[in-house]
Amino acid sequence: MVDIYTKPELYDAIHQAYSLDKNLITSIAEKAGGPVLELASGTGRLAQLILDLGLDYTGIDSSVEFLKSAIHEFGDRATFHQNDMRQFELDQKFNFIFIGFNSFLHNLTDEDANQCLQSVFNHLTNGGTFLVSTFIPDPSFLYREKGKQYPATSPFNFDGSRCRIMETNEYEEETQINQLTWQLERDGTLEPEKYHYRMRMFYPHMMDILLSDAGLRITEKMGDYDGSPMDEESGMQIYVCTKD
Ligand SMILES: C[S@@+](CC[C@H](N)C(=O)[O-])C[C@H]1O[C@@H](n2cnc3c(N)ncnc32)[C@H](O)[C@@H]1O
């Protein structure tokens, strides 16, 4: 099995058209001001939004390959560090810290999540803004037929081919971790290489507890990137928090 976060070109090809989160991140960043820190910044998909606002941007990520790709694209216009979001120490505080695109779910245990949010607290200025966005766990996704391949993406262009990602998953109830396996379907043919990643499911009541325990006060809860409030129909949980 290959770690999905070692293939930056594939990641960028899959997400090149994805823009649902961009308006919200931009508007919160604009209000919060810089400097800005993104956790799990990946290949820098969201970095340009922050730079376009004229704000200083720092991204941290654990993937050497993704960081290399981000540094290649942004050069000295942005700062990228290899760091573990579960415990990091930077020599700076930030007015806006965010972790988008479900990346918070890579905190696989309560302890990981607590440590991550404690590190956020330590790096946030008083009155600063923190945003975290993930999907709300969906039983119809977690309890899908074991071993069955489901399409995980729309078709996209990669390496001269029309591709999509096919996925299987296995949800472990004891750990609340969803194990996902991706395979690339290239021009209609499934490739043998398997990509793996894991996501811990955090339900909204747990996010309330984790954020409060870290000293982060929730100022706004949204159920979608369009800013609509979180309710029983919501697929997303987006928290905007502050440090008093
Ligand atoms: C879904 S991608 C999101 C990338 C980027 N933020 C975006 O919106 O496109 C998740 C990212 O989390 C990173 N990651 C996973 N575990 C991490 C950890 N413990 N510390 C830092 N980064 C981590 C991966 O390397 C990957 O770049």
The ligand as a Gaussian input file, in Angstrom:
#p B3LYP/6-31G(d) Opt

LIG

0 1
 C       -6.718000      16.283000       2.478000
 S       -5.041000      16.852000       2.420000
 C       -5.328000      18.608000       2.529000
 C       -4.252000      19.447000       1.887000
 C       -4.584000      20.933000       1.761000
 N       -4.877000      21.544000       3.042000
 C       -5.767000      21.156000       0.832000
 O       -6.777000      21.729000       1.279000
 O       -5.681000      20.759000      -0.341000
 C       -4.466000      16.381000       4.018000
 C       -3.038000      16.795000       4.322000
 O       -2.770000      16.450000       5.692000
 C       -1.392000      16.133000       5.794000
 N       -1.192000      15.439000       7.073000
 C       -1.661000      14.232000       7.460000
 N       -1.300000      13.965000       8.734000
 C       -0.593000      15.046000       9.170000
 C        0.042000      15.389000      10.390000
 N        0.006000      14.547000      11.455000
 N        0.678000      16.568000      10.486000
 C        0.720000      17.413000       9.432000
 N        0.138000      17.156000       8.232000
 C       -0.518000      15.987000       8.111000
 C       -1.129000      15.314000       4.546000
 O        0.241000      15.219000       4.253000
 C       -1.957000      16.104000       3.522000
 O       -1.157000      17.074000       2.888000

